[in-house]
């Protein structure tokens, strides 16, 4: 009985001293945040009349510089996003509708620094002119 109790205490002690494993994103105080916007939204842009780009809900893929997919995420209804990433160089790749040239958007390279969130704006071209 004493051996069994000692063994249980040993296992509990070793478990308590072992490093805690959590989800990677919960441990990372760094990453990328920003907003996806689409514009222009006015059929004719005129001097003196504002026509700001609008928030755009979409899907974006995070890639390494050599094209490996790291993750995919959806922006919210306001086009905003925030994802945790380890420090390094990445590309935000806007997922575009298959077979349609519009809207269009270019890849956005960015760098994540330790303990920082990099701000990025992803701009989609609506095709309105």
N, C-alpha and C positions, 0 to 999 in steps of 0.2 A: 504494500500500500504506500509506504514512504517513497519507494522508487517511482511509482506512478505519479504521485503528487510532485515530486522533484522534477520529473520529466515534463509534466504539464507546465510547471513554473518556468522551466528552461525554455520551452517552446514559446510561451507568452513573452518572456524577456527578449528572446531573439526577434520575435515578431515586432515588438515595440521599438527595437533599435534599428530595424531594417528601414531603408529609405522609403518614403511614401511615394507611390506612383499615382499620378493624377493624369487627367487628360492633358495633352500637350498644350492646347490652346489656353487652358486655365492657368498654366504656369508661365506663359509668355506675356510680359508687360510691354510688348512691342508689336508692331504690325503696320497696317495701312488702313486709313479711313478717308472718307471723302463723299463725293456725290456724283451721280450720273445726270447729265443735262442734255437736252435736245433743243436744237434751234437751227435756223430761225423759225419762229412760229407765226410770223406775219407774212402774208402773200407778197407784200411790197414794203420794203423798208424805206421809210422816209426820214429825212433829216428833221430832228426835233421831236420825233414820235418814238417813244421807247418801245422796244420789242425784245424783252429779255428772254434768254433761254429758259426752258421750263424743266422741272424735275422729270426724270425718266426712270420708270421701274423696268429693270432688265436683269439679265444674268451675266455675270462676269467670271472669267476663269483666271486664276493666278498661275503663271508659268515661271519656271526657272529660265535663265538666259539661254539654255540649250533646248528649250521647248518642252520640258517635262511638266506635266500638270501637277500642281501642288494641291489646289482645291478649287471648287466652284461654289459661288454663292449668288444669292439674289439680293438686289437692292430693295429697300422698302418703298412704300408708295411715294415718298418724297425723293426717291433716287439715292438716299443716303445708305452708307455701309460702313462697317468697321469689322475687320478680321485680324486675329492674332497671327503673327508670323515670327519666326526666329530672324535675327539679323541676317541680312544678305541682299543680293540683287535679284529683282523679279521683274515680271512684265504683267500688267493687267491686260487681258485679252477680252474685249467686248464680244459677247456671243451675238451674232447677227442672224436675222431671219433667213432660213435656207432659201436659196433661189431668188431672193429679192435684193436688189442693189441699194435700197433705201429702207431704213436709215443706215448710214455707214458711220464707222468710227475707227480710229487708228489705235494700235496697241500703245500702251503707256508704260514705259520703263520707269522703275523707281527703286530706291534703296531704303531698306529698313535698318535703322541703327538700334543698338542695344538700349532698352528701356524707353524707346520713343515710338510714336505713331507718325508715319509719314502721311501728310495731307495730299490727296490727289483729286483732280477733277477729270472725269471721263466725259468728253464731249461727243455727242452724236449729231451728225448732219442730217437734218430732216429732209433735205432736198428741195424745200420751198425756196423759190427765188422770185 
